[in-house]
């Protein structure tokens, strides 16, 4: 199955490119008006390189953040086609800095 890559004039509802532990990678995009997300990935568990489409839905789950701490939050979850392990992409939250007093 060949995924349609986003072009310059395409409107995207969601796009992320993430580096995962153990040399894993994931790129996910969803075109505006479509319910399917397009996923290109390199599995961090078995190193399988694949692509797939699935409905874009986030679930509440526990995950390990980049600092090695266990956290609970919303993740976009998909399975590797080869080893069937879940690959979680946590919702990206911007950190708020303190505003300087004037």
VEXMIVO-712696 format. One record per residue: residue in three letters; chain; z, x, y of N, C-alpha, C, O in turn. Coordinates in steps of 0.001 Angstrom, whole numbers, plus 524288, in hexadecimal, padded with zeros to 5 digits. Layout:
// VEXMIVO-712696
+------+--------+-------+-------+-------+-------+-------+-------+-------+-------+-------+-------+-------+-------+
| keti | drendo |   n.w |   n.u |   n.v |  ca.w |  ca.u |  ca.v |   c.w |   c.u |   c.v |   o.w |   o.u |   o.v |
+------+--------+-------+-------+-------+-------+-------+-------+-------+-------+-------+-------+-------+-------+
|  ALA |      A |     Z |     X |     Y |     Z |     X |     Y |     Z |     X |     Y |     Z |     X |     Y |
...
+------+--------+-------+-------+-------+-------+-------+-------+-------+-------+-------+-------+-------+-------+
//
This chain:
// VEXMIVO-712696
+------+--------+-------+-------+-------+-------+-------+-------+-------+-------+-------+-------+-------+-------+
| keti | drendo |   n.w |   n.u |   n.v |  ca.w |  ca.u |  ca.v |   c.w |   c.u |   c.v |   o.w |   o.u |   o.v |
+------+--------+-------+-------+-------+-------+-------+-------+-------+-------+-------+-------+-------+-------+
|  UNK |      A | 80000 | 8034C | 7FB75 | 80000 | 80000 | 80000 | 80000 | 80380 | 804D4 | 8033C | 80708 | 80547 |
|  UNK |      A | 7FC76 | 8028C | 80858 | 7FC28 | 80592 | 80D27 | 7FE81 | 8025A | 81196 | 7FCF2 | 7FDE5 | 8127C |
|  UNK |      A | 80236 | 8049F | 8144B | 804B5 | 801FB | 818A8 | 8016F | 802A5 | 81D92 | 7FEEA | 806AA | 81E59 |
|  UNK |      A | 80183 | 7FEAF | 820D5 | 7FECE | 7FF07 | 825D9 | 80266 | 801D8 | 829AF | 806AD | 7FFFF | 82AE1 |
|  UNK |      A | 8009D | 8064C | 82B92 | 803B1 | 80973 | 82F3E | 80344 | 8071B | 834B1 | 7FF35 | 804F1 | 83618 |
|  UNK |      A | 80772 | 80788 | 837C8 | 80729 | 80576 | 83D1B | 80397 | 808C0 | 84080 | 80392 | 80D8D | 8402E |
|  UNK |      A | 8009D | 80620 | 843B8 | 7FD1F | 808C5 | 84758 | 7FF31 | 80861 | 84CE8 | 80373 | 80654 | 84DCE |
|  UNK |      A | 7FC32 | 80A53 | 85096 | 7FDE7 | 80A76 | 85604 | 7FE76 | 804F7 | 8585A | 801CC | 8041E | 85BB6 |
|  UNK |      A | 7FB48 | 80148 | 856A4 | 7FB66 | 7FC05 | 858E7 | 7FEA5 | 7F82B | 855C8 | 7FF04 | 7F39D | 85748 |
|  UNK |      A | 80103 | 7F9D7 | 8517C | 80422 | 7F653 | 84E47 | 80989 | 7F583 | 850B0 | 80BEF | 7F92F | 852A8 |
|  UNK |      A | 80B63 | 7F0B5 | 85081 | 810AA | 7EF7B | 8525F | 8144D | 7EF9F | 84DA6 | 8135B | 7ED06 | 849B6 |
|  UNK |      A | 81871 | 7F2AD | 84E1B | 81C28 | 7F336 | 849D8 | 8213F | 7F06F | 84B30 | 8232C | 7F0CB | 84F95 |
|  UNK |      A | 82366 | 7EDAB | 8475B | 8287F | 7EB3C | 847FC | 82CC2 | 7EF1E | 84692 | 8311B | 7EEC7 | 84898 |
|  UNK |      A | 82B8E | 7F2D7 | 84316 | 82F70 | 7F6B5 | 84168 | 82CA1 | 7FBA4 | 83FAB | 8288D | 7FB66 | 83D22 |
|  UNK |      A | 82EDE | 8002A | 84111 | 82CD1 | 80530 | 83F43 | 8314D | 8090D | 83EF9 | 83474 | 80961 | 84297 |
|  UNK |      A | 831A1 | 80BFE | 83AB3 | 83564 | 8103A | 83A4C | 8333B | 81472 | 836BE | 8306C | 8135E | 832FD |
|  UNK |      A | 8349A | 81946 | 83803 | 83349 | 81DC3 | 834C1 | 83861 | 820C2 | 8340B | 83AA2 | 822B4 | 837D1 |
|  UNK |      A | 83A32 | 8211F | 82F20 | 83F4D | 82376 | 82E22 | 83EF0 | 827D8 | 82A28 | 83BD7 | 827A2 | 8267B |
|  UNK |      A | 8422C | 82BD3 | 82AF7 | 84300 | 82FE4 | 82711 | 847D0 | 82E52 | 823F8 | 84BE1 | 82D10 | 82635 |
|  UNK |      A | 84755 | 82E66 | 81ED3 | 84B9D | 82CE7 | 81B60 | 84DE3 | 831CD | 818D8 | 84B63 | 835E8 | 818EA |
|  UNK |      A | 8529C | 83172 | 81699 | 854DD | 835FD | 813F9 | 8515F | 837E1 | 80F81 | 84E1F | 834E9 | 80D90 |
|  UNK |      A | 85202 | 83CBA | 80DE1 | 84F2F | 83F0D | 8096D | 8493F | 83EEE | 80A23 | 84660 | 83DDA | 8066E |
|  UNK |      A | 8476D | 84005 | 80ED9 | 841D7 | 84059 | 81007 | 83EF4 | 83B22 | 80F87 | 83A30 | 83B14 | 80EE4 |
|  UNK |      A | 841C3 | 836CA | 80FCE | 83F45 | 831AB | 80FB4 | 83D5A | 83032 | 81524 | 83F5A | 83221 | 81910 |
|  UNK |      A | 8397D | 82CCA | 81557 | 83753 | 82AEF | 81A4A | 835DF | 82534 | 819B6 | 834B2 | 8235E | 8156D |
|  UNK |      A | 835F7 | 8226C | 81E11 | 83450 | 81CF8 | 81E0B | 831EA | 81B9B | 82347 | 83408 | 81CEF | 82762 |
|  UNK |      A | 82D82 | 818F6 | 8231D | 82B00 | 816D0 | 827BF | 82A24 | 81109 | 826B1 | 827B8 | 80F94 | 822CD |
|  UNK |      A | 82C26 | 80DBE | 82A31 | 82BCF | 80812 | 8297E | 8299F | 805BD | 82E83 | 82B5F | 80714 | 832C9 |
|  UNK |      A | 825C3 | 8023A | 82E01 | 823D2 | 7FF6E | 83288 | 82296 | 7F9DB | 83103 | 8214F | 7F8AF | 82C86 |
|  UNK |      A | 82301 | 7F66E | 834E4 | 821D8 | 7F0E6 | 8341B | 81EA9 | 7EF11 | 838C5 | 82043 | 7EFAC | 83D44 |
|  UNK |      A | 81A27 | 7ECD3 | 837A2 | 816CF | 7EAD3 | 83BCE | 8190D | 7E5BD | 83DEB | 81B5E | 7E2AE | 83B06 |
|  UNK |      A | 81858 | 7E4DE | 842F7 | 81A38 | 7E01B | 8456E | 81787 | 7DB62 | 842FD | 812C6 | 7DB66 | 84243 |
|  UNK |      A | 81A8F | 7D759 | 841BA | 8186A | 7D29F | 83F67 | 817FB | 7D2C8 | 8397B | 81677 | 7CEE2 | 8371D |
|  UNK |      A | 81942 | 7D72C | 83703 | 8192C | 7D793 | 8314B | 81EC3 | 7D805 | 82F46 | 8222E | 7DA13 | 831F7 |
|  UNK |      A | 81FA9 | 7D61E | 82A99 | 824F2 | 7D680 | 8286D | 8258E | 7DB1C | 824AB | 829F1 | 7DC70 | 82338 |
|  UNK |      A | 8214A | 7DD8A | 82317 | 8219C | 7E1FC | 81F8A | 82215 | 7E71C | 82282 | 81F78 | 7E7FB | 82672 |
|  UNK |      A | 82580 | 7EA7D | 82081 | 8260C | 7EFC3 | 822AB | 822E1 | 7F37B | 81F43 | 822A5 | 7F2D1 | 81A82 |
|  UNK |      A | 82079 | 7F755 | 821A5 | 81D7E | 7FB5F | 81EEC | 820EB | 80035 | 81E8B | 82338 | 801DB | 8226E |
|  UNK |      A | 82147 | 8027B | 819ED | 824DD | 806D3 | 81901 | 821F9 | 80B53 | 8166D | 81F6C | 80A9A | 8126B |
|  UNK |      A | 8225D | 80FF9 | 818B9 | 820AC | 814D8 | 81643 | 8259D | 81814 | 81595 | 828B0 | 81894 | 8193E |
|  UNK |      A | 8266A | 81A47 | 810F1 | 82B53 | 81D06 | 81008 | 82ABE | 8217D | 80C30 | 82711 | 821B4 | 80918 |
|  UNK |      A | 82E85 | 82514 | 80C7B | 82F5C | 82922 | 80891 | 834FB | 8284C | 806C6 | 838A0 | 828EA | 809D9 |
|  UNK |      A | 835AF | 826EC | 801E1 | 83AD0 | 82580 | 7FFD3 | 83E7C | 82A40 | 7FFE7 | 83D0A | 82E73 | 7FE0F |
|  UNK |      A | 8433A | 82997 | 8020A | 846F2 | 82DF0 | 8021D | 8495B | 82F08 | 7FCBC | 84BD2 | 83319 | 7FC02 |
|  UNK |      A | 848B1 | 82B82 | 7F901 | 84B09 | 82C28 | 7F3DA | 84756 | 82EBE | 7EFF8 | 848D7 | 83269 | 7ED3F |
|  UNK |      A | 84273 | 82CD0 | 7EFB6 | 83EC6 | 82ED5 | 7EBC5 | 83A07 | 83191 | 7EE24 | 836B3 | 83389 | 7EB49 |
|  UNK |      A | 839B2 | 831B3 | 7F35B | 8356B | 8344D | 7F63A | 8301D | 83194 | 7F5AE | 82C18 | 833D3 | 7F712 |
|  UNK |      A | 83012 | 82CC9 | 7F3AC | 82B45 | 829BF | 7F32B | 8293E | 82858 | 7F8A2 | 82C47 | 826C3 | 7FC02 |
|  UNK |      A | 8242A | 828EA | 7F97F | 821C0 | 82761 | 7FE70 | 81ECE | 82258 | 7FD7C | 81B82 | 82206 | 7F9FF |
|  UNK |      A | 82006 | 81E62 | 800A2 | 81D98 | 81954 | 7FFBA | 81D0D | 8162D | 804AF | 81ECC | 817BD | 808E2 |
|  UNK |      A | 81A93 | 811AC | 80414 | 81A07 | 80DFA | 8085E | 81A5A | 80887 | 8061F | 818CF | 80795 | 801AB |
|  UNK |      A | 81C62 | 804F4 | 8093F | 81D0B | 7FF99 | 8076E | 81D8E | 7FBEC | 80C05 | 81E16 | 7FD99 | 8107F |
|  UNK |      A | 81D63 | 7F6E9 | 80AE2 | 81E4D | 7F2D0 | 80EB8 | 82282 | 7EF40 | 80C94 | 8229D | 7EE17 | 807EA |
|  UNK |      A | 82600 | 7ED82 | 81007 | 829EB | 7E9AC | 80E7A | 82BB3 | 7E6C6 | 81357 | 82AD2 | 7E88C | 817B9 |
|  UNK |      A | 82E35 | 7E24E | 8128A | 83024 | 7DF35 | 816EB | 8343C | 7E250 | 819EC | 8378C | 7E4EA | 8179A |
|  UNK |      A | 833FB | 7E203 | 81F20 | 837AC | 7E4E8 | 8225E | 83C94 | 7E19D | 82305 | 83C88 | 7DD9E | 825B2 |
|  UNK |      A | 840C6 | 7E352 | 82092 | 845D1 | 7E0AD | 82105 | 84A1A | 7E4BF | 82094 | 849E9 | 7E839 | 81D43 |
|  UNK |      A | 84DF4 | 7E442 | 823F6 | 8526D | 7E7CB | 823C0 | 856D3 | 7E525 | 820C1 | 85760 | 7E05E | 820E4 |
|  UNK |      A | 859F7 | 7E84E | 81E09 | 85E71 | 7E654 | 81B14 | 86348 | 7E962 | 81CB9 | 862DE | 7EDD7 | 81E7C |
|  UNK |      A | 867E5 | 7E6FA | 81C24 | 86CDB | 7E9A9 | 81D1E | 86E12 | 7ED0F | 81861 | 86DEF | 7EB2E | 813F4 |
|  UNK |      A | 86F42 | 7F206 | 81945 | 87051 | 7F58F | 814E4 | 8737A | 7FA3B | 816C7 | 873E5 | 7FB3B | 81B76 |
|  UNK |      A | 875AD | 7FD0B | 8130E | 87846 | 80203 | 8142B | 87442 | 80654 | 81381 | 87118 | 8063E | 80FE2 |
|  UNK |      A | 87470 | 80A1D | 8170E | 870E5 | 80E8B | 816C8 | 873BE | 81363 | 818BB | 877D4 | 81300 | 81B3C |
|  UNK |      A | 87192 | 817E4 | 81792 | 873D9 | 81CD4 | 81955 | 870A0 | 81EB7 | 81E01 | 86BE0 | 81F56 | 81D9B |
|  UNK |      A | 87340 | 81F9F | 82274 | 87068 | 82158 | 8271E | 86F3D | 82729 | 826E6 | 87090 | 829C7 | 82316 |
|  UNK |      A | 86CB8 | 8293A | 82B0C | 86B18 | 82EBE | 82AFE | 86FB9 | 83281 | 82AE6 | 86F17 | 83708 | 82967 |
|  UNK |      A | 87453 | 830BD | 82C73 | 878F0 | 8341D | 82C69 | 87BE2 | 833CC | 82742 | 87FFC | 8363E | 826AE |
|  UNK |      A | 879DB | 830D2 | 8237E | 87C3C | 83075 | 81E5E | 88079 | 82C5B | 81DF1 | 88330 | 82C25 | 819FB |
|  UNK |      A | 88120 | 82916 | 821E7 | 88531 | 82512 | 821D0 | 882DA | 81FE4 | 82001 | 87E66 | 81E95 | 82142 |
|  UNK |      A | 885F9 | 81CFD | 81D09 | 88452 | 817E5 | 81B27 | 88514 | 813DA | 81F79 | 88946 | 81381 | 821CC |
|  UNK |      A | 88100 | 810CF | 82088 | 8813C | 80CD3 | 82494 | 87F0F | 807C2 | 8226D | 87C44 | 807B8 | 81E83 |
|  UNK |      A | 8805F | 80378 | 82509 | 87E52 | 7FE65 | 82393 | 87B0A | 7FC63 | 82818 | 87CB1 | 7FCA4 | 82C9B |
|  UNK |      A | 8766F | 7FA68 | 826EA | 87306 | 7F868 | 82B05 | 86E04 | 7F640 | 828B8 | 86D72 | 7F5C8 | 823F8 |
|  UNK |      A | 86A69 | 7F4F2 | 82C2B | 86568 | 7F2C8 | 82A82 | 861AC | 7F728 | 828FE | 86130 | 7FB0E | 82BC3 |
|  UNK |      A | 85F07 | 7F675 | 82489 | 85B38 | 7FA49 | 822B9 | 8563F | 7F778 | 8210F | 85669 | 7F2FD | 81F54 |
|  UNK |      A | 851D6 | 7FA27 | 82199 | 84CF1 | 7F85B | 81F46 | 84C9A | 7FB2C | 81A0F | 84C82 | 7FFFA | 819EC |
|  UNK |      A | 84C6B | 7F848 | 815CA | 84CAB | 7FA8C | 8108E | 8479B | 7F991 | 80DA0 | 84586 | 7F53B | 80D95 |
|  UNK |      A | 845A8 | 7FDC4 | 80B24 | 8412F | 7FD44 | 807A6 | 8420E | 800D0 | 802FA | 8453C | 80469 | 80333 |
|  UNK |      A | 83F3D | 7FFCF | 7FEC4 | 83FDF | 802C9 | 7F9EC | 83B5F | 8068C | 7F925 | 836E5 | 80567 | 7FA7C |
|  UNK |      A | 83CA8 | 80B1A | 7F6EC | 838A9 | 80ED5 | 7F557 | 835C1 | 80C84 | 7F0AB | 8382D | 80A57 | 7ED21 |
|  UNK |      A | 830A6 | 80CFB | 7F0A9 | 82D85 | 80AE2 | 7EC58 | 82E45 | 80DFB | 7E747 | 82D94 | 80BD5 | 7E308 |
|  UNK |      A | 82FAB | 812F6 | 7E7AC | 8301F | 8163E | 7E308 | 83588 | 815E8 | 7E084 | 835F6 | 814CD | 7DBDB |
|  UNK |      A | 839AD | 816DC | 7E394 | 83EF2 | 8171D | 7E14A | 8421F | 81222 | 7E21B | 8466C | 811AA | 7E002 |
|  UNK |      A | 84015 | 80E6E | 7E51D | 84291 | 80963 | 7E61C | 847D1 | 809B6 | 7E8F7 | 84AE1 | 80602 | 7E8CC |
|  UNK |      A | 848E3 | 80E21 | 7EB9A | 84DB6 | 80E8E | 7EE9E | 84CC9 | 80C4E | 7F40F | 84875 | 80C89 | 7F624 |
|  UNK |      A | 850F6 | 80A1E | 7F655 | 8509F | 807E1 | 7FB8C | 85090 | 80C28 | 7FFB0 | 8538D | 80FEA | 7FF67 |
|  UNK |      A | 84D2E | 80B8C | 8037A | 84CEA | 80F07 | 807F4 | 84E5E | 80BB6 | 80CB5 | 84BCD | 807CE | 80DD7 |
|  UNK |      A | 85283 | 80D4D | 80F7C | 85484 | 80A4E | 813E2 | 8533E | 80CFF | 81909 | 853F6 | 811B7 | 8199E |
|  UNK |      A | 85158 | 809E7 | 81CC3 | 85075 | 80BCA | 82213 | 85417 | 808AA | 825A5 | 85313 | 80413 | 826AC |
|  UNK |      A | 85853 | 80B16 | 82790 | 85BF8 | 8083F | 82AE7 | 85980 | 806A8 | 83011 | 855E9 | 80934 | 83200 |
|  UNK |      A | 85B7C | 80266 | 83241 | 859B1 | 800A1 | 83754 | 85B2D | 804C4 | 83B57 | 85F99 | 806AA | 83B67 |
|  UNK |      A | 8577E | 80622 | 83EA5 | 85854 | 80A41 | 84274 | 85B41 | 807E9 | 84716 | 8597F | 8041D | 84975 |
|  UNK |      A | 85FC2 | 80A3D | 84857 | 862EC | 80852 | 84CAF | 8633A | 80C96 | 850D1 | 864B0 | 81106 | 84FAD |
|  UNK |      A | 861D8 | 80B35 | 85596 | 86238 | 80EFF | 859D2 | 867F0 | 80FC9 | 85B34 | 86AF7 | 80C0E | 85B70 |
|  UNK |      A | 86961 | 814AB | 85C1D | 86EB3 | 815D2 | 85DB3 | 86F0B | 81522 | 8639B | 86BB0 | 816F4 | 86687 |
|  UNK |      A | 87317 | 81285 | 86540 | 873D8 | 811B6 | 86AD4 | 87752 | 815F6 | 86D07 | 87B83 | 81711 | 86AF1 |
|  UNK |      A | 87598 | 81843 | 87121 | 878BA | 81C3B | 873C2 | 87BD8 | 819BE | 87831 | 87A94 | 8157E | 87A0E |
|  UNK |      A | 87FDE | 81C72 | 879CF | 882ED | 81A71 | 87E2F | 87FF3 | 81B47 | 88348 | 87D81 | 81F58 | 88414 |
|  UNK |      A | 8802F | 81776 | 886A5 | 87DBC | 817F9 | 88BBF | 8815B | 81B0C | 88F4C | 88620 | 81A78 | 88F19 |
|  UNK |      A | 87F0A | 81E45 | 8927F | 88216 | 82156 | 8962C | 883D8 | 81DDD | 89AAB | 880E6 | 81A9C | 89CA2 |
|  UNK |      A | 888BA | 81EA8 | 89C3B | 88AC8 | 81BC2 | 8A0AF | 88889 | 81E0E | 8A5B3 | 8883E | 822D0 | 8A659 |
|  UNK |      A | 886FD | 81AA4 | 8A92A | 884BA | 81C95 | 8AE10 | 888B6 | 81CA9 | 8B25B | 8877D | 81E2F | 8B6C0 |
+------+--------+-------+-------+-------+-------+-------+-------+-------+-------+-------+-------+-------+-------+
//
